[in-house]
Each structure stands twice: as C-alpha cells, then as structure tokens.
Amino acid sequence: MNRVAVTGMGIIDTLGANPKECFDSMLDTSYNHPPLYSHSRLERHRQQPVFPIDRSKLVIPELHPTVLKNLEPCNLFALHTVEQALKQSGVKHSSNVGVIGSSTTMGNYVAMDTWPPILSETGRARPKLLLNTLKDFMSGFICRHYGYTGLNTCIYAACATSLFSIDYAMRYVDDYDYMVCVISEHGVNEADISFDKQIGALGTKSCPFDDDRNGFIMGDGAGAFILESEEKAKKRNANIIAYLYPPGFSSDTSSFTSPDPDGAAAKLSMRNALKDNDVAFVNAHGTSTPVGDEIEYNAIKEVLGNVPIVSNKSKIGHTMGACGIIEAIYTIKSLQSGQIPDNHNITKCSFDTDGMITNKNRTTKGKIALNNSFGFGGKCASQLIEIV
C-alpha cells in the first residue's frame, strides 16, 4: 500500500475547535486548563476529573430540530470536524465518496446518561434514540447528510481505533474521489467513566511519564481527515498537508488491559511502521498509567534510540478511540511549525536518563514523526506521518 495524501483535517477537543486554536493552546506552557468534574448522576463518579468539549464552539450545518434532538454528542463532534476538513481540502462535492466513521463510546451516552428518554411514556423503546446507540450510526449519518454513496462503515479497535480506521480508509482511496475518515468520542459519559474507574485505569491528574502518574483522565474529542491518493491530489493541484504511511500493527497477547512488561508488541508495531527515514519525534500513546508509560518509553528507546517523546494527553486527556487521529493532527502541526509541545504536568521522570521527555517545548527541523496508539485487547498500532 502506498502513502496517502491528507488534503483536509478538522479537530475539536477540550483545548479548542480547530487545528490552529488547539495547537496554539498545546504549545502554551503556561496554559492552565484544569479538568472539570464529571456530571455523572451517580455520586461515586461526581468527583472524577474529565476534559469535556465546550459545545458552544461547535459549528455545524443547520439540521432539522428532530434530527438534532436525537443526535448523540459524538455525531455533532464528527460533523463539526468533517465540515472543517472538507472546507480546507477544497474538494468538489461528489457522491462517489467513502466514509469510515468510528467511535468506541457511541451509544454509551444515550444508554447510560440519558437512559430514561429511550423509553416513551408507554414504556416502549424510542427507535430514533436507539439508532444512536449503534456503533455504525455515525458513518451512515455522514453519508446521508452529504449524499455520499460509497463505502460506509466503522472500525472498532478500542483506543487504537483511529489508526485502524485510517488504515482501512487508505486502502480505498483509489476506488473513490476521496475518503472521509472521522473518529469521534464523547468520553465524558457515565458508562465509560464507571468501567475505567472500576478496573483502576482512571487517575486524578493527566501527567504521562511523570513519577506520580496514577491513571488517565477521560476527554471528549474528534478528528477528521480527507484522504486522497497522491496521484489524484496532485492532479487537481490540491494543497497536500501531509502524507500518511501504512501503519504497523501487532497484537499483545500478554493481557487484555495491560501491556507485556517487555513491550514486545509496542516494539513490533513500531518496527512494522518504520521506513528508512529519520524520525524527528514520537507522539506516544502515553496515557498517564503507572505501568504503560514506562513500558512504551523503553520500547521507543530500544527501537529508535534517543528521540524526543511527547504525549498530547497531558493537556487533552485520553480521547479513547479518537486519540490516534487527534494526535496525528497535533503531530502534523508540530512538524509544520517545527515545534514539539511540552509534556505538561511532568515534574520528574526517573526512568528518563537521556532527556527524551521534558516539560519544555522543543524545536525540530524534521519532516517525519511516529504516532503510537495502543488499545485494550492487545491492539497496537504505529504510523509514520510526513509533511510536504
């Protein structure tokens, strides 16, 4: 599979509602954006820190009130980012377009946080709300809204969903005028908070690689790419933002929720992704968990040597399945600007003896970086990103 051109991208997360706003905040080392607290109706979850999206910043096309009423937040976030990406790409509208629209949290908000409205006064289920709980609703909604008649599906791969979705979309760029790949998560919902809290994954501060890390903080977020074959993009004189290379994958068979202590799967996914290129930095999965961060650090060091490492989750939290595409956008912005953001909230990392991790912004002249995403169930994915 050949590399694929990114001609449009869109993002929304707790830092902002477009790539520039988000990246400017990511670079601001003095930026004080403490997490809020869960709105959960269950008392035991109300003191759990979260990174929600400011929904007043959503910019979406006008929708029928009935449609808008029944849409999950995931779909609104997705529509916002797709609109951005389409506008930036400059592609002409076509029905010959494929859509990969994925989410790991789709349905959890409706099913748990707002479960009473699913039932009507007669006690019968309300079909329009129940449809929102389907994992593939988003891709179908995007296709219907824009009149796309091509491939329409979703991918589920836990927190590695983004890179699996991008890989799938890349395989079909030759079959359509362009591909829309969007991953959207409403991670700030009761079902996911409850699950991750019970397995001990949630913490009180998002500080990847810090000695005092004690778990991750959930975050809302969405990202979208317009993907085209390099040939088609150049033929229409498109502004190519970046190139995505085929991801490397592997499976960690040691545990469902915890990585192999040796980091074998992480090392394998990175090696499967790497080409004969110098990597400027690694945008790590780095979730702020006591076990995972150090294992990933050691794996990166063994595979790539002394290379700068950053985890964007220090400021935006863990956006679950969307983290890969969101952090790919931050990676592109970092390469374009020549600035690698700081690892926020870090004060000491005792296992980093080579200065690969720092709480200061760094500069780079590199054109290529590596993006890691690892998920429950042993799903490991890594992808090279190159700017033009």
KAVEN-V881945 format. One record per residue. RES is the residue in three letters. PHI is phi in degrees with one decimal (none if undefined). PSI is psi in whole degrees, -180 to 180 (NA if undefined). OMEGA is omega as a letter, one per 30 degrees, with the letter a starting at -180 (* if undefined). Layout:
res-><RES;RES>
phi-><PHI;PHI>
psi-><PSI;PSI>
omega-><OMEGA;OMEGA>
This chain:
res-><MET;ASN;ARG;VAL;ALA;VAL;THR;GLY;MET;GLY;ILE;ILE;ASP;THR;LEU;GLY;ALA;ASN;PRO;LYS;GLU;CYS;PHE;ASP;SER;MET;LEU;ASP;THR;SER;TYR;ASN;HIS;PRO;PRO;LEU;TYR;SER;HIS;SER;ARG;LEU;GLU;ARG;HIS;ARG;GLN;GLN;PRO;VAL;PHE;PRO;ILE;ASP;ARG;SER;LYS;LEU;VAL;ILE;PRO;GLU;LEU;HIS;PRO;THR;VAL;LEU;LYS;ASN;LEU;GLU;PRO;CYS;ASN;LEU;PHE;ALA;LEU;HIS;THR;VAL;GLU;GLN;ALA;LEU;LYS;GLN;SER;GLY;VAL;LYS;HIS;SER;SER;ASN;VAL;GLY;VAL;ILE;GLY;SER;SER;THR;THR;MET;GLY;ASN;TYR;VAL;ALA;MET;ASP;THR;TRP;PRO;PRO;ILE;LEU;SER;GLU;THR;GLY;ARG;ALA;ARG;PRO;LYS;LEU;LEU;LEU;ASN;THR;LEU;LYS;ASP;PHE;MET;SER;GLY;PHE;ILE;CYS;ARG;HIS;TYR;GLY;TYR;THR;GLY;LEU;ASN;THR;CYS;ILE;TYR;ALA;ALA;CYS;ALA;THR;SER;LEU;PHE;SER;ILE;ASP;TYR;ALA;MET;ARG;TYR;VAL;ASP;ASP;TYR;ASP;TYR;MET;VAL;CYS;VAL;ILE;SER;GLU;HIS;GLY;VAL;ASN;GLU;ALA;ASP;ILE;SER;PHE;ASP;LYS;GLN;ILE;GLY;ALA;LEU;GLY;THR;LYS;SER;CYS;PRO;PHE;ASP;ASP;ASP;ARG;ASN;GLY;PHE;ILE;MET;GLY;ASP;GLY;ALA;GLY;ALA;PHE;ILE;LEU;GLU;SER;GLU;GLU;LYS;ALA;LYS;LYS;ARG;ASN;ALA;ASN;ILE;ILE;ALA;TYR;LEU;TYR;PRO;PRO;GLY;PHE;SER;SER;ASP;THR;SER;SER;PHE;THR;SER;PRO;ASP;PRO;ASP;GLY;ALA;ALA;ALA;LYS;LEU;SER;MET;ARG;ASN;ALA;LEU;LYS;ASP;ASN;ASP;VAL;ALA;PHE;VAL;ASN;ALA;HIS;GLY;THR;SER;THR;PRO;VAL;GLY;ASP;GLU;ILE;GLU;TYR;ASN;ALA;ILE;LYS;GLU;VAL;LEU;GLY;ASN;VAL;PRO;ILE;VAL;SER;ASN;LYS;SER;LYS;ILE;GLY;HIS;THR;MET;GLY;ALA;CYS;GLY;ILE;ILE;GLU;ALA;ILE;TYR;THR;ILE;LYS;SER;LEU;GLN;SER;GLY;GLN;ILE;PRO;ASP;ASN;HIS;ASN;ILE;THR;LYS;CYS;SER;PHE;ASP;THR;ASP;GLY;MET;ILE;THR;ASN;LYS;ASN;ARG;THR;THR;LYS;GLY;LYS;ILE;ALA;LEU;ASN;ASN;SER;PHE;GLY;PHE;GLY;GLY;LYS;CYS;ALA;SER;GLN;LEU;ILE;GLU;ILE;VAL>
phi-><none;-83.4;-66.4;-124.9;-87.5;-95.9;-112.6;-157.2;-148.7;-140.8;-151.7;-149.6;-153.5;-68.0;-87.5;177.0;-124.7;-158.8;-56.2;-66.1;-61.5;-64.1;-70.7;-59.0;-69.5;-64.4;-79.9;-76.4;-69.2;-93.9;-64.2;-107.1;-126.6;-66.6;-66.3;-88.0;-115.9;-56.0;-90.6;-52.6;-78.8;-92.9;-55.4;-70.3;-107.4;-71.0;-98.7;-84.9;-63.5;-145.5;-116.8;-82.6;-88.1;-80.0;-71.0;-68.7;-90.3;-65.2;-121.8;-131.5;-62.5;-66.5;-120.4;-61.2;-51.7;-66.8;-63.8;-61.5;-61.7;-93.5;-80.0;-70.4;-53.5;-53.0;-69.6;-67.4;-61.0;-62.8;-61.7;-58.5;-74.3;-64.8;-58.3;-60.0;-63.9;-63.2;-63.0;-68.5;-70.4;72.0;-70.3;-78.5;-63.3;-147.3;-85.6;-84.3;-134.3;-104.5;-131.9;-109.9;-124.3;-121.1;-163.3;-91.1;-101.3;-54.8;95.4;-69.3;-66.1;-65.8;-69.1;-112.4;-71.5;-126.7;-58.3;-58.7;-65.7;-63.4;-95.8;-78.3;-62.8;-85.4;89.6;-86.5;-69.3;-95.1;-55.2;-64.4;-75.0;-63.9;-58.9;-67.6;-84.7;-75.0;-63.1;-97.0;-63.0;-61.3;-63.4;-65.9;-64.2;-63.1;-61.0;-65.9;-64.4;-98.8;75.5;-82.7;-114.6;-89.0;-50.6;-144.3;-158.9;-131.7;-125.0;-123.8;-147.4;52.7;-76.5;-100.3;-54.5;-58.5;-70.9;-67.3;-66.6;-61.5;-58.1;-64.9;-64.9;-60.5;-71.2;-116.5;-64.2;-77.2;-88.3;-133.0;-62.1;-164.3;-115.4;-103.2;-122.2;-133.9;-127.2;-134.5;-133.3;-104.8;-69.3;-86.1;-139.9;-62.9;-62.4;-71.3;-61.1;-63.2;-62.4;-68.0;-71.0;-68.1;-91.2;78.9;-88.6;-84.7;-124.3;-111.4;-153.0;-87.5;-141.2;-51.9;74.0;-74.5;-61.1;-96.6;-62.9;-139.3;135.4;-95.1;-115.7;-68.7;-140.9;-81.6;176.1;-151.2;-145.3;-141.3;-123.5;-100.7;-112.6;-137.1;-65.6;-58.4;-63.5;-66.4;-62.8;-70.6;-63.4;-95.6;56.6;-71.7;-82.4;-78.9;-79.0;-163.1;-115.4;-107.7;-94.4;-55.7;-66.9;-102.3;-124.5;-160.9;-123.3;-92.5;-96.2;-78.5;-160.4;-73.1;-119.8;-128.1;-73.2;-56.8;-54.0;-82.3;69.1;-58.8;-68.6;-62.2;-64.0;-68.0;-64.2;-67.3;-64.3;-69.4;-90.2;-72.5;-114.5;-85.7;-130.6;-83.4;-95.9;-70.1;-165.1;-116.4;-88.8;-76.4;-65.9;20.1;-94.9;87.2;-90.7;-59.0;-90.5;-63.2;-62.7;-67.8;-64.0;-65.4;-56.6;-64.3;-65.8;-61.1;-62.8;-69.1;-80.1;-114.4;79.6;-80.5;-134.0;-58.4;-124.0;-136.7;-125.5;-65.7;-64.8;-63.0;-112.5;-114.0;74.9;-95.1;-90.9;55.1;-63.3;-84.1;-59.6;-64.3;-77.0;-62.2;-73.5;-65.8;-66.4;-63.2;-64.0;-60.9;-63.7;-64.5;-65.6;-64.4;-86.8;74.1;-128.2;-97.0;-62.6;-73.3;-90.5;-66.6;69.8;-93.0;-116.4;-153.6;-129.4;-66.5;-86.2;-90.7;-92.2;-113.4;70.5;-75.6;-121.0;-147.6;-96.8;-121.0;-67.4;-125.3;-104.8;-148.1;-106.7;-70.3;-112.7;-130.9;-137.8;-112.5;-115.8;-106.5;-143.1;-124.7;-135.3;-53.6;87.6;76.3;-89.9;-121.5;-145.2;-139.7;-145.4;-82.9;-126.2;-126.4;-91.4;-80.1>
psi-><135;165;157;145;135;119;-7;146;150;151;149;133;-166;-18;-24;-172;13;163;-42;-48;-44;-46;-37;-42;-35;-34;-19;101;-19;0;121;100;75;149;154;-171;149;143;12;144;-10;126;-37;-12;-3;-21;16;120;146;160;87;165;142;102;-12;-15;-4;132;106;157;158;130;153;137;-38;-41;-47;-39;-35;-4;135;156;-37;-43;-36;-43;-43;-46;-40;-47;-36;-41;-44;-49;-43;-43;-43;-36;-30;16;146;146;138;150;-18;67;141;151;128;112;108;155;136;-20;-2;129;-24;-35;-49;-43;-32;-54;-30;34;-35;-40;-14;-31;136;179;-24;-4;0;152;146;107;-41;-36;-38;-34;-32;-16;-8;135;-27;11;-40;-47;-40;-39;-44;-45;-45;-41;-41;-4;31;135;9;-157;137;100;178;162;140;120;44;-136;-3;12;-40;-51;-31;-40;-44;-44;-45;-42;-39;-31;-14;9;-27;-18;-16;166;-38;165;140;124;116;134;127;135;132;75;-19;73;157;-39;-49;-39;-44;-46;-52;-29;-40;-28;4;22;-23;147;-169;-8;135;99;68;136;-6;148;-27;13;142;19;169;167;133;146;148;151;156;151;152;144;144;119;136;156;150;-38;-47;-41;-43;-34;-36;12;41;154;101;119;-44;168;138;130;158;128;158;139;159;168;127;112;8;-38;156;-34;-8;138;158;129;-28;-12;26;-44;-40;-43;-39;-43;-38;-44;-35;-23;-27;144;-168;63;154;130;122;-39;169;125;100;158;-40;85;-7;21;148;-36;-51;-40;-46;-36;-43;-42;-49;-36;-44;-44;-40;-39;-41;-9;-151;99;142;139;136;148;113;-17;-15;-24;-23;-3;-172;110;25;-128;-21;-8;-36;-45;-36;-46;-23;-39;-42;-36;-44;-46;-36;-46;-40;-41;-17;22;125;121;160;162;98;152;7;133;-34;133;95;-26;-9;91;-3;7;29;-21;134;160;21;150;147;161;155;146;4;160;-9;138;164;135;124;142;125;143;161;151;10;25;117;135;142;146;136;139;131;133;159;NA>
omega-><a;l;a;a;l;a;l;l;l;a;l;l;a;a;a;a;l;a;a;a;a;a;l;l;l;a;a;a;l;a;a;a;a;l;l;l;a;l;a;l;l;a;a;a;a;l;l;l;l;l;a;l;l;a;l;a;a;l;a;l;l;a;l;a;l;l;a;a;a;a;l;l;l;a;l;l;a;a;l;a;l;l;l;a;l;a;a;a;a;l;l;a;l;l;a;a;l;a;l;a;a;l;l;a;a;l;a;l;l;a;a;a;a;a;a;a;l;l;l;a;l;a;l;l;l;a;a;l;l;l;a;a;a;a;a;a;a;a;l;l;l;l;a;a;a;l;l;a;a;l;a;a;l;l;l;l;l;a;l;a;a;a;l;l;l;l;a;l;a;a;a;a;l;a;a;l;l;l;l;l;a;l;a;a;l;a;a;l;a;a;a;l;a;a;a;l;a;l;l;a;a;l;a;a;l;a;a;l;l;a;a;a;a;l;a;l;a;l;l;l;l;l;a;l;l;a;l;l;a;a;a;a;l;a;l;l;l;l;a;a;a;l;l;l;l;a;l;a;l;l;l;a;a;a;l;a;a;a;l;a;l;a;a;a;l;l;a;a;l;l;l;a;a;l;l;a;l;a;a;l;l;l;a;l;l;a;a;l;a;a;a;a;a;l;l;l;a;l;l;a;a;a;a;a;a;a;l;l;l;l;l;a;l;a;a;a;a;a;l;a;a;a;a;a;l;a;l;l;l;l;l;l;l;l;l;a;a;a;l;a;l;l;a;l;l;l;l;l;a;a;l;a;a;l;l;a;a;l;l;l;l;l;l;l;a;a;a;l;a;a;a;l;l;a;l;a;l;a;a;a;l;a;l;l;a;l;a;*>
